[in-house]
């Protein structure tokens, strides 16, 4: 329902109805249908208390729209040529080798190997050994 106010005398207003039907929805909802006919109806009611002469024969409109889906055909897609696949694999391996070399240069693969423990190890000496070392 739409209320239209302040129409000029002797004017012919145009009312435009728009709708969208997504192709993916059409294919999902109606997979076995070749086309869909969409019927749109519009009716105008005039308030005669406004002093407008009404012609009921001219107050209705109907439109039928045919919607055909844009279905992808199975034979449309071709596989990529073999040489493109080989070139892509070679380029990928070269990029991987370059990344490995850069990481090696910055020391990413070097491990800190500790040969002696970095923690201080307490050594327990017998009292006699301790006195013997000091010379007393």
Secondary structure, DSSP 8 states (H G I E B T S, - for coil): --------TT------------HHHHHHH-TT-SEEEEEEEEE----GGGT----GGGSEEEEEEEEE-----GGG-----HHHHHHHHHHHHHHHHHHHHHHHHTTTT-----SS-SS-------HHHHHHHHT-
